[in-house]
Amino acid sequence: MYRAKVYVTYKDSILDPQAEAIKTALHQLEFPELTQLTCGKYFELELATTEAKAATTVEQMCQKLLANVNMESYRYEIVAAE
Amino acid sequence: MYRAKVYVTYKDSILDPQAEAIKTALHQLEFPELTQLTCGKYFELELATTEAKAATTVEQMCQKLLANVNMESYRYEIVAAE
């Protein structure tokens, strides 16, 4: 059993009004120390597979469904789990 | 300058139809090895503050805005950045 953590965020070239709104809200809540904020999606998957196959499986999942590869970039970590 | 990575996920007791839908979709895309999936939000923040203050600032941000503490749990990591 392997556990994958997948992080999907907008590419730098893509405008993200949601992140801008959150940043503005945090500034209004008296957090002036915030200089930059990006937001994205986070997935935690459990896979009943071998270590060798886990990475290719997660890669395919990201390409096909979890990320919109035109606008988003993704990265993932795979760790062994019981 | 410190960088904080914040992960916000639903508590285990909260039903998450979005995660169920993604899981079903991945099964239909021929990934039967997927046994469990949770999804959540991911924020990356840059803070112009001291190390001592960074953790309390991020904690307050989560409590006040980033997470809905009734339904969601959060965790964060803080690392030094240039």
Backbone of each chain as nested JSON, in Angstrom:
{
  "chains": [
    {"id": "A", "residues": [
      {"number": 1, "name": "MET", "atoms": {"N": [0.851, -1.206, 0.0], "CA": [0.0, 0.0, 0.0], "C": [0.884, 1.253, 0.0]}},
      {"number": 2, "name": "TYR", "atoms": {"N": [0.61, 2.134, -0.925], "CA": [1.361, 3.386, -0.982], "C": [0.42, 4.572, -0.887]}},
      {"number": 3, "name": "ARG", "atoms": {"N": [0.931, 5.615, -0.264], "CA": [0.133, 6.84, -0.128], "C": [0.785, 7.935, -0.971]}},
      {"number": 4, "name": "ALA", "atoms": {"N": [-0.033, 8.574, -1.811], "CA": [0.482, 9.654, -2.654], "C": [-0.146, 10.969, -2.235]}},
      {"number": 5, "name": "LYS", "atoms": {"N": [0.684, 11.993, -2.154], "CA": [0.183, 13.34, -1.889], "C": [0.407, 14.163, -3.146]}},
      {"number": 6, "name": "VAL", "atoms": {"N": [-0.669, 14.682, -3.681], "CA": [-0.594, 15.402, -4.952], "C": [-0.964, 16.866, -4.713]}},
      {"number": 7, "name": "TYR", "atoms": {"N": [-0.126, 17.763, -5.229], "CA": [-0.373, 19.195, -5.094], "C": [-0.57, 19.773, -6.486]}},
      {"number": 8, "name": "VAL", "atoms": {"N": [-1.693, 20.425, -6.71], "CA": [-1.984, 21.014, -8.017], "C": [-2.127, 22.519, -7.837]}},
      {"number": 9, "name": "THR", "atoms": {"N": [-1.315, 23.288, -8.544], "CA": [-1.403, 24.75, -8.437], "C": [-1.426, 25.36, -9.833]}},
      {"number": 10, "name": "TYR", "atoms": {"N": [-1.953, 26.56, -9.925], "CA": [-1.93, 27.27, -11.206], "C": [-0.502, 27.567, -11.613]}},
      {"number": 11, "name": "LYS", "atoms": {"N": [-0.266, 27.544, -12.916], "CA": [1.032, 27.985, -13.413], "C": [1.201, 29.471, -13.134]}},
      {"number": 12, "name": "ASP", "atoms": {"N": [2.463, 29.913, -13.051], "CA": [2.73, 31.308, -12.69], "C": [2.102, 32.288, -13.673]}},
      {"number": 13, "name": "SER", "atoms": {"N": [1.977, 31.877, -14.922], "CA": [1.474, 32.795, -15.946], "C": [-0.048, 32.959, -15.89]}},
      {"number": 14, "name": "ILE", "atoms": {"N": [-0.72, 32.145, -15.061], "CA": [-2.186, 32.177, -15.001], "C": [-2.642, 33.086, -13.862]}},
      {"number": 15, "name": "LEU", "atoms": {"N": [-3.505, 34.036, -14.174], "CA": [-4.057, 34.911, -13.134], "C": [-4.942, 34.101, -12.199]}},
      {"number": 16, "name": "ASP", "atoms": {"N": [-4.846, 34.372, -10.905], "CA": [-5.653, 33.63, -9.94], "C": [-6.415, 34.617, -9.058]}},
      {"number": 17, "name": "PRO", "atoms": {"N": [-7.624, 35.0, -9.46], "CA": [-8.383, 35.982, -8.683], "C": [-8.733, 35.496, -7.281]}},
      {"number": 18, "name": "GLN", "atoms": {"N": [-8.891, 34.17, -7.117], "CA": [-9.211, 33.635, -5.787], "C": [-8.061, 33.917, -4.807]}},
      {"number": 19, "name": "ALA", "atoms": {"N": [-6.843, 33.663, -5.262], "CA": [-5.685, 33.926, -4.4], "C": [-5.583, 35.408, -4.077]}},
      {"number": 20, "name": "GLU", "atoms": {"N": [-5.872, 36.271, -5.057], "CA": [-5.83, 37.714, -4.821], "C": [-6.865, 38.114, -3.777]}},
      {"number": 21, "name": "ALA", "atoms": {"N": [-8.059, 37.51, -3.87], "CA": [-9.13, 37.821, -2.92], "C": [-8.745, 37.396, -1.502]}},
      {"number": 22, "name": "ILE", "atoms": {"N": [-8.151, 36.211, -1.377], "CA": [-7.738, 35.716, -0.057], "C": [-6.649, 36.613, 0.519]}},
      {"number": 23, "name": "LYS", "atoms": {"N": [-5.722, 37.027, -0.356], "CA": [-4.635, 37.894, 0.082], "C": [-5.184, 39.237, 0.585]}},
      {"number": 24, "name": "THR", "atoms": {"N": [-6.104, 39.803, -0.173], "CA": [-6.723, 41.068, 0.24], "C": [-7.455, 40.901, 1.573]}},
      {"number": 25, "name": "ALA", "atoms": {"N": [-8.187, 39.781, 1.704], "CA": [-8.929, 39.54, 2.942], "C": [-7.987, 39.413, 4.133]}},
      {"number": 26, "name": "LEU", "atoms": {"N": [-6.866, 38.726, 3.939], "CA": [-5.91, 38.556, 5.046], "C": [-5.256, 39.89, 5.407]}},
      {"number": 27, "name": "HIS", "atoms": {"N": [-5.028, 40.744, 4.399], "CA": [-4.491, 42.076, 4.708], "C": [-5.5, 42.87, 5.529]}},
      {"number": 28, "name": "GLN", "atoms": {"N": [-6.775, 42.732, 5.174], "CA": [-7.812, 43.457, 5.92], "C": [-7.978, 42.908, 7.332]}},
      {"number": 29, "name": "LEU", "atoms": {"N": [-7.623, 41.639, 7.526], "CA": [-7.68, 41.032, 8.864], "C": [-6.417, 41.326, 9.669]}},
      {"number": 30, "name": "GLU", "atoms": {"N": [-5.674, 42.337, 9.263], "CA": [-4.477, 42.782, 9.977], "C": [-3.344, 41.768, 9.932]}},
      {"number": 31, "name": "PHE", "atoms": {"N": [-3.084, 41.245, 8.739], "CA": [-1.869, 40.448, 8.547], "C": [-1.023, 41.11, 7.461]}},
      {"number": 32, "name": "PRO", "atoms": {"N": [-0.446, 42.29, 7.744], "CA": [0.301, 42.994, 6.696], "C": [1.586, 42.267, 6.303]}},
      {"number": 33, "name": "GLU", "atoms": {"N": [2.036, 41.316, 7.127], "CA": [3.29, 40.624, 6.841], "C": [3.186, 39.636, 5.679]}},
      {"number": 34, "name": "LEU", "atoms": {"N": [1.964, 39.383, 5.241], "CA": [1.773, 38.474, 4.102], "C": [2.202, 39.172, 2.812]}},
      {"number": 35, "name": "THR", "atoms": {"N": [3.174, 38.599, 2.115], "CA": [3.633, 39.246, 0.879], "C": [3.155, 38.523, -0.367]}},
      {"number": 36, "name": "GLN", "atoms": {"N": [2.939, 37.218, -0.256], "CA": [2.511, 36.491, -1.438], "C": [1.666, 35.3, -1.026]}},
      {"number": 37, "name": "LEU", "atoms": {"N": [0.703, 34.943, -1.854], "CA": [-0.144, 33.792, -1.542], "C": [-0.536, 33.093, -2.838]}},
      {"number": 38, "name": "THR", "atoms": {"N": [-0.361, 31.798, -2.858], "CA": [-0.91, 31.014, -3.973], "C": [-1.806, 29.946, -3.366]}},
      {"number": 39, "name": "CYS", "atoms": {"N": [-2.83, 29.562, -4.088], "CA": [-3.647, 28.483, -3.565], "C": [-3.852, 27.423, -4.636]}},
      {"number": 40, "name": "GLY", "atoms": {"N": [-4.174, 26.249, -4.178], "CA": [-4.308, 25.144, -5.106], "C": [-5.085, 24.01, -4.48]}},
      {"number": 41, "name": "LYS", "atoms": {"N": [-4.991, 22.855, -5.113], "CA": [-5.716, 21.683, -4.646], "C": [-4.732, 20.658, -4.106]}},
      {"number": 42, "name": "TYR", "atoms": {"N": [-5.233, 19.876, -3.187], "CA": [-4.399, 18.897, -2.512], "C": [-5.16, 17.575, -2.473]}},
      {"number": 43, "name": "PHE", "atoms": {"N": [-4.549, 16.516, -2.953], "CA": [-5.183, 15.205, -2.949], "C": [-4.311, 14.231, -2.18]}},
      {"number": 44, "name": "GLU", "atoms": {"N": [-4.951, 13.369, -1.415], "CA": [-4.226, 12.295, -0.754], "C": [-4.836, 10.987, -1.23]}},
      {"number": 45, "name": "LEU", "atoms": {"N": [-4.031, 10.15, -1.85], "CA": [-4.534, 8.917, -2.448], "C": [-3.898, 7.714, -1.782]}},
      {"number": 46, "name": "GLU", "atoms": {"N": [-4.658, 6.653, -1.657], "CA": [-4.08, 5.384, -1.221], "C": [-4.163, 4.389, -2.362]}},
      {"number": 47, "name": "LEU", "atoms": {"N": [-3.021, 3.776, -2.653], "CA": [-2.927, 2.906, -3.815], "C": [-2.493, 1.518, -3.39]}},
      {"number": 48, "name": "ALA", "atoms": {"N": [-3.248, 0.51, -3.793], "CA": [-2.87, -0.878, -3.533], "C": [-2.067, -1.36, -4.734]}},
      {"number": 49, "name": "THR", "atoms": {"N": [-0.792, -1.021, -4.758], "CA": [0.044, -1.343, -5.904], "C": [1.5, -1.463, -5.462]}},
      {"number": 50, "name": "THR", "atoms": {"N": [2.383, -1.752, -6.377], "CA": [3.796, -1.863, -6.034], "C": [4.464, -0.496, -6.124]}},
      {"number": 51, "name": "GLU", "atoms": {"N": [5.633, -0.392, -5.543], "CA": [6.321, 0.896, -5.535], "C": [6.638, 1.355, -6.963]}},
      {"number": 52, "name": "ALA", "atoms": {"N": [7.048, 0.419, -7.795], "CA": [7.434, 0.763, -9.165], "C": [6.261, 1.329, -9.951]}},
      {"number": 53, "name": "LYS", "atoms": {"N": [5.068, 0.745, -9.726], "CA": [3.91, 1.193, -10.491], "C": [3.257, 2.443, -9.916]}},
      {"number": 54, "name": "ALA", "atoms": {"N": [3.474, 2.704, -8.617], "CA": [2.764, 3.801, -7.959], "C": [3.035, 5.137, -8.652]}},
      {"number": 55, "name": "ALA", "atoms": {"N": [4.305, 5.406, -8.969], "CA": [4.648, 6.703, -9.553], "C": [4.009, 6.881, -10.931]}},
      {"number": 56, "name": "THR", "atoms": {"N": [4.068, 5.854, -11.772], "CA": [3.472, 6.001, -13.099], "C": [1.954, 6.133, -12.999]}},
      {"number": 57, "name": "THR", "atoms": {"N": [1.357, 5.407, -12.059], "CA": [-0.095, 5.521, -11.871], "C": [-0.49, 6.945, -11.496]}},
      {"number": 58, "name": "VAL", "atoms": {"N": [0.228, 7.51, -10.51], "CA": [-0.108, 8.86, -10.055], "C": [0.128, 9.868, -11.18]}},
      {"number": 59, "name": "GLU", "atoms": {"N": [1.218, 9.683, -11.913], "CA": [1.51, 10.562, -13.056], "C": [0.347, 10.551, -14.055]}},
      {"number": 60, "name": "GLN", "atoms": {"N": [-0.139, 9.354, -14.384], "CA": [-1.257, 9.243, -15.318], "C": [-2.533, 9.858, -14.76]}},
      {"number": 61, "name": "MET", "atoms": {"N": [-2.792, 9.64, -13.467], "CA": [-3.988, 10.228, -12.842], "C": [-3.956, 11.749, -12.951]}},
      {"number": 62, "name": "CYS", "atoms": {"N": [-2.776, 12.336, -12.701], "CA": [-2.643, 13.792, -12.785], "C": [-2.895, 14.268, -14.208]}},
      {"number": 63, "name": "GLN", "atoms": {"N": [-2.283, 13.587, -15.153], "CA": [-2.419, 13.985, -16.56], "C": [-3.857, 13.879, -17.029]}},
      {"number": 64, "name": "LYS", "atoms": {"N": [-4.541, 12.81, -16.603], "CA": [-5.875, 12.546, -17.139], "C": [-6.987, 13.265, -16.402]}},
      {"number": 65, "name": "LEU", "atoms": {"N": [-6.835, 13.425, -15.098], "CA": [-7.987, 13.945, -14.353], "C": [-7.654, 15.001, -13.298]}},
      {"number": 66, "name": "LEU", "atoms": {"N": [-6.638, 14.752, -12.501], "CA": [-6.484, 15.59, -11.303], "C": [-6.054, 17.016, -11.628]}},
      {"number": 67, "name": "ALA", "atoms": {"N": [-5.253, 17.182, -12.678], "CA": [-4.795, 18.526, -13.035], "C": [-5.23, 18.858, -14.455]}},
      {"number": 68, "name": "ASN", "atoms": {"N": [-5.484, 20.13, -14.681], "CA": [-5.687, 20.634, -16.035], "C": [-4.31, 21.098, -16.519]}},
      {"number": 69, "name": "VAL", "atoms": {"N": [-3.652, 20.268, -17.301], "CA": [-2.236, 20.521, -17.6], "C": [-2.006, 21.774, -18.447]}},
      {"number": 70, "name": "ASN", "atoms": {"N": [-3.069, 22.317, -19.043], "CA": [-2.911, 23.575, -19.774], "C": [-2.654, 24.74, -18.827]}},
      {"number": 71, "name": "MET", "atoms": {"N": [-3.316, 24.692, -17.678], "CA": [-3.275, 25.845, -16.767], "C": [-2.592, 25.541, -15.452]}},
      {"number": 72, "name": "GLU", "atoms": {"N": [-2.496, 24.264, -15.123], "CA": [-2.026, 23.916, -13.789], "C": [-0.765, 23.063, -13.856]}},
      {"number": 73, "name": "SER", "atoms": {"N": [0.053, 23.208, -12.843], "CA": [1.196, 22.305, -12.718], "C": [0.956, 21.439, -11.479]}},
      {"number": 74, "name": "TYR", "atoms": {"N": [1.593, 20.292, -11.44], "CA": [1.378, 19.4, -10.31], "C": [2.701, 18.805, -9.875]}},
      {"number": 75, "name": "ARG", "atoms": {"N": [2.717, 18.395, -8.621], "CA": [3.852, 17.627, -8.125], "C": [3.293, 16.645, -7.113]}},
      {"number": 76, "name": "TYR", "atoms": {"N": [4.032, 15.591, -6.857], "CA": [3.519, 14.589, -5.93], "C": [4.648, 13.916, -5.178]}},
      {"number": 77, "name": "GLU", "atoms": {"N": [4.275, 13.374, -4.03], "CA": [5.206, 12.584, -3.214], "C": [4.536, 11.241, -2.98]}},
      {"number": 78, "name": "ILE", "atoms": {"N": [5.333, 10.199, -2.974], "CA": [4.788, 8.87, -2.701], "C": [5.531, 8.272, -1.523]}},
      {"number": 79, "name": "VAL", "atoms": {"N": [4.771, 7.841, -0.532], "CA": [5.383, 7.219, 0.637], "C": [4.722, 5.876, 0.891]}},
      {"number": 80, "name": "ALA", "atoms": {"N": [5.48, 4.965, 1.462], "CA": [4.926, 3.658, 1.804], "C": [4.004, 3.8, 3.01]}},
      {"number": 81, "name": "ALA", "atoms": {"N": [2.92, 3.056, 3.01], "CA": [1.974, 3.089, 4.134], "C": [1.559, 1.661, 4.439]}},
      {"number": 82, "name": "GLU", "atoms": {"N": [1.092, 1.466, 5.665], "CA": [0.677, 0.1, 6.026], "C": [-0.729, -0.186, 5.51]}}
    ]},
    {"id": "B", "residues": [
      {"number": 1, "name": "MET", "atoms": {"N": [12.301, 36.273, 5.785], "CA": [11.165, 35.814, 4.971], "C": [10.914, 34.333, 5.232]}},
      {"number": 2, "name": "TYR", "atoms": {"N": [9.702, 34.011, 5.55], "CA": [9.345, 32.618, 5.782], "C": [8.232, 32.187, 4.841]}},
      {"number": 3, "name": "ARG", "atoms": {"N": [8.303, 30.924, 4.446], "CA": [7.272, 30.382, 3.565], "C": [6.464, 29.34, 4.349]}},
      {"number": 4, "name": "ALA", "atoms": {"N": [5.149, 29.466, 4.3], "CA": [4.285, 28.518, 5.0], "C": [3.474, 27.735, 3.98]}},
      {"number": 5, "name": "LYS", "atoms": {"N": [3.376, 26.442, 4.194], "CA": [2.527, 25.596, 3.373], "C": [1.385, 25.11, 4.242]}},
      {"number": 6, "name": "VAL", "atoms": {"N": [0.172, 25.439, 3.845], "CA": [-1.001, 25.123, 4.659], "C": [-1.873, 24.12, 3.91]}},
      {"number": 7, "name": "TYR", "atoms": {"N": [-2.262, 23.052, 4.607], "CA": [-3.119, 22.013, 4.034], "C": [-4.427, 22.005, 4.797]}},
      {"number": 8, "name": "VAL", "atoms": {"N": [-5.518, 22.169, 4.092], "CA": [-6.838, 22.176, 4.731], "C": [-7.652, 21.024, 4.148]}},
      {"number": 9, "name": "THR", "atoms": {"N": [-8.093, 20.128, 5.007], "CA": [-8.908, 18.984, 4.534], "C": [-10.146, 18.851, 5.409]}},
      {"number": 10, "name": "TYR", "atoms": {"N": [-11.166, 18.214, 4.872], "CA": [-12.359, 17.956, 5.668], "C": [-12.025, 17.007, 6.81]}},
      {"number": 11, "name": "LYS", "atoms": {"N": [-12.719, 17.171, 7.92], "CA": [-12.58, 16.206, 9.01], "C": [-13.155, 14.875, 8.556]}},
      {"number": 12, "name": "ASP", "atoms": {"N": [-12.682, 13.803, 9.183], "CA": [-13.095, 12.464, 8.768], "C": [-14.606, 12.263, 8.856]}},
      {"number": 13, "name": "SER", "atoms": {"N": [-15.232, 12.945, 9.808], "CA": [-16.674, 12.737, 10.022], "C": [-17.531, 13.45, 8.985]}},
      {"number": 14, "name": "ILE", "atoms": {"N": [-16.905, 14.291, 8.144], "CA": [-17.659, 15.073, 7.163], "C": [-17.685, 14.332, 5.819]}},
      {"number": 15, "name": "LEU", "atoms": {"N": [-18.875, 14.138, 5.284], "CA": [-18.999, 13.514, 3.972], "C": [-18.421, 14.441, 2.903]}},
      {"number": 16, "name": "ASP", "atoms": {"N": [-17.717, 13.874, 1.94], "CA": [-17.115, 14.692, 0.894], "C": [-17.508, 14.144, -0.479]}},
      {"number": 17, "name": "PRO", "atoms": {"N": [-18.625, 14.609, -1.031], "CA": [-19.091, 14.081, -2.32], "C": [-18.11, 14.342, -3.464]}},
      {"number": 18, "name": "GLN", "atoms": {"N": [-17.355, 15.44, -3.366], "CA": [-16.378, 15.739, -4.422], "C": [-15.306, 14.65, -4.487]}},
      {"number": 19, "name": "ALA", "atoms": {"N": [-14.805, 14.251, -3.314], "CA": [-13.792, 13.194, -3.285], "C": [-14.364, 11.88, -3.812]}},
      {"number": 20, "name": "GLU", "atoms": {"N": [-15.619, 11.595, -3.46], "CA": [-16.261, 10.363, -3.957], "C": [-16.366, 10.391, -5.474]}},
      {"number": 21, "name": "ALA", "atoms": {"N": [-16.729, 11.567, -6.013], "CA": [-16.871, 11.7, -7.467], "C": [-15.533, 11.495, -8.171]}},
      {"number": 22, "name": "ILE", "atoms": {"N": [-14.474, 12.07, -7.608], "CA": [-13.143, 11.923, -8.207], "C": [-12.711, 10.46, -8.144]}},
      {"number": 23, "name": "LYS", "atoms": {"N": [-12.999, 9.815, -7.023], "CA": [-12.629, 8.407, -6.857], "C": [-13.353, 7.541, -7.898]}},
      {"number": 24, "name": "THR", "atoms": {"N": [-14.647, 7.781, -8.041], "CA": [-15.417, 7.033, -9.038], "C": [-14.86, 7.271, -10.443]}},
      {"number": 25, "name": "ALA", "atoms": {"N": [-14.555, 8.526, -10.747], "CA": [-14.028, 8.856, -12.074], "C": [-12.701, 8.146, -12.328]}},
      {"number": 26, "name": "LEU", "atoms": {"N": [-11.846, 8.096, -11.309], "CA": [-10.544, 7.438, -11.485], "C": [-10.719, 5.923, -11.65]}},
      {"number": 27, "name": "HIS", "atoms": {"N": [-11.7, 5.364, -10.962], "CA": [-11.975, 3.933, -11.168], "C": [-12.437, 3.684, -12.597]}},
      {"number": 28, "name": "GLN", "atoms": {"N": [-13.259, 4.582, -13.106], "CA": [-13.742, 4.429, -14.478], "C": [-12.629, 4.624, -15.506]}},
      {"number": 29, "name": "LEU", "atoms": {"N": [-11.605, 5.385, -15.112], "CA": [-10.454, 5.589, -16.005], "C": [-9.442, 4.446, -15.873]}},
      {"number": 30, "name": "GLU", "atoms": {"N": [-9.879, 3.337, -15.32], "CA": [-9.034, 2.142, -15.206], "C": [-7.885, 2.313, -14.22]}},
      {"number": 31, "name": "PHE", "atoms": {"N": [-8.218, 2.851, -13.049], "CA": [-7.249, 2.844, -11.959], "C": [-7.862, 2.095, -10.779]}},
      {"number": 32, "name": "PRO", "atoms": {"N": [-8.035, 0.778, -10.884], "CA": [-8.697, 0.04, -9.805], "C": [-7.857, -0.015, -8.533]}},
      {"number": 33, "name": "GLU", "atoms": {"N": [-6.556, 0.273, -8.64], "CA": [-5.686, 0.189, -7.463], "C": [-5.931, 1.302, -6.448]}},
      {"number": 34, "name": "LEU", "atoms": {"N": [-6.702, 2.314, -6.834], "CA": [-7.018, 3.4, -5.906], "C": [-7.996, 2.916, -4.844]}},
      {"number": 35, "name": "THR", "atoms": {"N": [-7.604, 2.982, -3.589], "CA": [-8.5, 2.497, -2.532], "C": [-9.136, 3.622, -1.739]}},
      {"number": 36, "name": "GLN", "atoms": {"N": [-8.453, 4.752, -1.657], "CA": [-9.017, 5.852, -0.889], "C": [-8.531, 7.172, -1.445]}},
      {"number": 37, "name": "LEU", "atoms": {"N": [-9.366, 8.184, -1.365], "CA": [-8.974, 9.5, -1.858], "C": [-9.599, 10.578, -0.983]}},
      {"number": 38, "name": "THR", "atoms": {"N": [-8.797, 11.523, -0.554], "CA": [-9.343, 12.704, 0.103], "C": [-8.828, 13.912, -0.651]}},
      {"number": 39, "name": "CYS", "atoms": {"N": [-9.618, 14.961, -0.685], "CA": [-9.106, 16.16, -1.341], "C": [-9.283, 17.36, -0.439]}},
      {"number": 40, "name": "GLY", "atoms": {"N": [-8.497, 18.366, -0.702], "CA": [-8.527, 19.537, 0.15], "C": [-7.911, 20.729, -0.537]}},
      {"number": 41, "name": "LYS", "atoms": {"N": [-7.621, 21.74, 0.264], "CA": [-7.049, 22.962, -0.275], "C": [-5.606, 23.098, 0.187]}},
      {"number": 42, "name": "TYR", "atoms": {"N": [-4.858, 23.785, -0.631], "CA": [-3.438, 23.939, -0.367], "C": [-3.076, 25.406, -0.559]}},
      {"number": 43, "name": "PHE", "atoms": {"N": [-2.458, 26.009, 0.429], "CA": [-2.05, 27.409, 0.324], "C": [-0.549, 27.512, 0.544]}},
      {"number": 44, "name": "GLU", "atoms": {"N": [0.066, 28.372, -0.225], "CA": [1.479, 28.655, 0.0], "C": [1.596, 30.15, 0.263]}},
      {"number": 45, "name": "LEU", "atoms": {"N": [2.105, 30.487, 1.421], "CA": [2.157, 31.892, 1.836], "C": [3.596, 32.328, 2.035]}},
      {"number": 46, "name": "GLU", "atoms": {"N": [3.876, 33.565, 1.704], "CA": [5.172, 34.143, 2.041], "C": [4.969, 35.247, 3.054]}},
      {"number": 47, "name": "LEU", "atoms": {"N": [5.722, 35.158, 4.144], "CA": [5.527, 36.071, 5.26], "C": [6.816, 36.813, 5.546]}},
      {"number": 48, "name": "ALA", "atoms": {"N": [6.717, 38.145, 5.605], "CA": [7.868, 38.969, 5.975], "C": [7.823, 39.175, 7.478]}},
      {"number": 49, "name": "THR", "atoms": {"N": [8.286, 38.191, 8.216], "CA": [8.19, 38.25, 9.671], "C": [9.311, 37.415, 10.288]}},
      {"number": 50, "name": "THR", "atoms": {"N": [9.361, 37.376, 11.602], "CA": [10.39, 36.582, 12.271], "C": [9.907, 35.14, 12.437]}},
      {"number": 51, "name": "GLU", "atoms": {"N": [10.85, 34.24, 12.725], "CA": [10.492, 32.838, 12.863], "C": [9.501, 32.637, 14.017]}},
      {"number": 52, "name": "ALA", "atoms": {"N": [9.721, 33.335, 15.105], "CA": [8.865, 33.168, 16.282], "C": [7.425, 33.567, 15.976]}},
      {"number": 53, "name": "LYS", "atoms": {"N": [7.263, 34.636, 15.184], "CA": [5.913, 35.125, 14.908], "C": [5.227, 34.367, 13.788]}},
      {"number": 54, "name": "ALA", "atoms": {"N": [6.005, 33.723, 12.903], "CA": [5.42, 33.106, 11.719], "C": [4.372, 32.064, 12.082]}},
      {"number": 55, "name": "ALA", "atoms": {"N": [4.693, 31.196, 13.057], "CA": [3.777, 30.115, 13.406], "C": [2.464, 30.652, 13.977]}},
      {"number": 56, "name": "THR", "atoms": {"N": [2.558, 31.642, 14.877], "CA": [1.314, 32.171, 15.446], "C": [0.5, 32.902, 14.386]}},
      {"number": 57, "name": "THR", "atoms": {"N": [1.18, 33.589, 13.468], "CA": [0.467, 34.279, 12.39], "C": [-0.299, 33.286, 11.531]}},
      {"number": 58, "name": "VAL", "atoms": {"N": [0.375, 32.202, 11.127], "CA": [-0.279, 31.217, 10.261], "C": [-1.43, 30.544, 11.004]}},
      {"number": 59, "name": "GLU", "atoms": {"N": [-1.221, 30.25, 12.278], "CA": [-2.291, 29.657, 13.088], "C": [-3.531, 30.56, 13.107]}},
      {"number": 60, "name": "GLN", "atoms": {"N": [-3.314, 31.848, 13.327], "CA": [-4.438, 32.802, 13.337], "C": [-5.111, 32.899, 11.977]}},
      {"number": 61, "name": "MET", "atoms": {"N": [-4.307, 32.902, 10.904], "CA": [-4.873, 32.962, 9.551], "C": [-5.785, 31.768, 9.286]}},
      {"number": 62, "name": "CYS", "atoms": {"N": [-5.331, 30.585, 9.712], "CA": [-6.14, 29.379, 9.517], "C": [-7.44, 29.482, 10.296]}},
      {"number": 63, "name": "GLN", "atoms": {"N": [-7.335, 29.891, 11.55], "CA": [-8.521, 29.982, 12.409], "C": [-9.518, 30.993, 11.872]}},
      {"number": 64, "name": "LYS", "atoms": {"N": [-9.011, 32.128, 11.372], "CA": [-9.902, 33.221, 10.989], "C": [-10.431, 33.1, 9.571]}},
      {"number": 65, "name": "LEU", "atoms": {"N": [-9.612, 32.567, 8.652], "CA": [-10.041, 32.641, 7.258], "C": [-9.792, 31.38, 6.439]}},
      {"number": 66, "name": "LEU", "atoms": {"N": [-8.595, 30.8, 6.553], "CA": [-8.235, 29.762, 5.577], "C": [-9.023, 28.472, 5.756]}},
      {"number": 67, "name": "ALA", "atoms": {"N": [-9.356, 28.143, 6.995], "CA": [-10.107, 26.904, 7.233], "C": [-11.42, 27.206, 7.932]}},
      {"number": 68, "name": "ASN", "atoms": {"N": [-12.408, 26.399, 7.643], "CA": [-13.66, 26.431, 8.395], "C": [-13.502, 25.396, 9.502]}},
      {"number": 69, "name": "VAL", "atoms": {"N": [-13.182, 25.869, 10.704], "CA": [-12.765, 24.946, 11.76], "C": [-13.884, 24.023, 12.243]}},
      {"number": 70, "name": "ASN", "atoms": {"N": [-15.12, 24.326, 11.885], "CA": [-16.206, 23.406, 12.23], "C": [-16.125, 22.124, 11.418]}},
      {"number": 71, "name": "MET", "atoms": {"N": [-15.745, 22.257, 10.163], "CA": [-15.787, 21.119, 9.246], "C": [-14.413, 20.67, 8.778]}},
      {"number": 72, "name": "GLU", "atoms": {"N": [-13.436, 21.542, 8.896], "CA": [-12.135, 21.245, 8.293], "C": [-11.03, 21.229, 9.338]}},
      {"number": 73, "name": "SER", "atoms": {"N": [-10.042, 20.413, 9.085], "CA": [-8.845, 20.456, 9.909], "C": [-7.704, 20.983, 9.043]}},
      {"number": 74, "name": "TYR", "atoms": {"N": [-6.696, 21.525, 9.685], "CA": [-5.584, 22.09, 8.925], "C": [-4.267, 21.718, 9.582]}},
      {"number": 75, "name": "ARG", "atoms": {"N": [-3.242, 21.725, 8.765], "CA": [-1.889, 21.589, 9.294], "C": [-0.991, 22.448, 8.427]}},
      {"number": 76, "name": "TYR", "atoms": {"N": [0.146, 22.813, 8.957], "CA": [1.027, 23.68, 8.178], "C": [2.481, 23.401, 8.497]}},
      {"number": 77, "name": "GLU", "atoms": {"N": [3.321, 23.753, 7.538], "CA": [4.771, 23.671, 7.705], "C": [5.323, 25.06, 7.432]}},
      {"number": 78, "name": "ILE", "atoms": {"N": [6.34, 25.423, 8.174], "CA": [6.972, 26.72, 7.933], "C": [8.45, 26.504, 7.674]}},
      {"number": 79, "name": "VAL", "atoms": {"N": [8.916, 27.052, 6.573], "CA": [10.33, 26.91, 6.235], "C": [10.899, 28.291, 5.94]}},
      {"number": 80, "name": "ALA", "atoms": {"N": [12.181, 28.462, 6.21], "CA": [12.843, 29.729, 5.911], "C": [13.028, 29.85, 4.401]}},
      {"number": 81, "name": "ALA", "atoms": {"N": [12.87, 31.041, 3.878], "CA": [13.059, 31.27, 2.447], "C": [13.837, 32.562, 2.281]}},
      {"number": 82, "name": "GLU", "atoms": {"N": [14.475, 32.712, 1.146], "CA": [15.267, 33.937, 0.916], "C": [14.353, 35.086, 0.46]}}
    ]}
  ]
}
